[in-house]
């Protein structure tokens, strides 16, 4: 796994707000999701650039935002968590919309903006994900299988039988490790190691 993610703040002058932390995690979540799509395509799953690609991205992003919200529950007050998760979902929606606008253009007439469609999807699926557990080891089996069942509707027939196994065995554990590492770094209050001074010789 070669994906490198910046997960520490350079400026240590003041504590970061939940909104600022959410913006950083949104970018990490976006990068992790892009990497998952790349690996799925390398594993011969057909995810074509276009509406199907973004349907896949939306499902994974909703899942990861749900997981990050559960992680925030363990680390923040109720008020902080509410502000953090709201800002996270909105920022992910904005990043996603930038890419959708580039590749898909404007939504068809009569449809909501891309960002609003993502926010609506997140809210609609919250009740479904709320039925599953999340502990120190991460989301439970049902949590991940629910993502897999959602992705079955996105993928072509030949890939549907394998997507749950791929999620459970490979993609989700790796993605969650990166997201958790990112969240640990962003929320860390430990001072960042100072950079070594550069030296030049004659």
C-alpha angles and dihedrals in degrees: 000000000000101000111125119198127190106229105163132080118238094205110069095173098109142004113276120242121242087251093054092047090048091054091054093047091047090060092047091049090050093051092047091051092049089051091051092053090050092051092047090053090048087054088057099256109146109238107157122201106255133053093341092053092053093043087057092046092051093052093050093044092051090050093049093046089052090051093047089051089056090049089050089054088066095047109034142052116256092258093048092047093050092051092043097049094044091051091045094055093045093049093047088050090052094049091047092048092054090057094042091051090052096049104026104025120213119349116262115276112283095025126111122254113280092252092053091050090056093047090049090050092050091050093045093052096044091086092052094049091045088071091068132072134243124193141161089296092053133250118355126245094269092051092058095040089055089058089048092051090051091051092051087070091054101047128073119263095262092059101042096085092057106039098087092052091047091051095046098043104036124357104047098044090051094044093048092050090055094044093048091048089050093049092047090053097044094048095041116120093195114116112256116247110259117248117254112254112252116243129204129196132209 
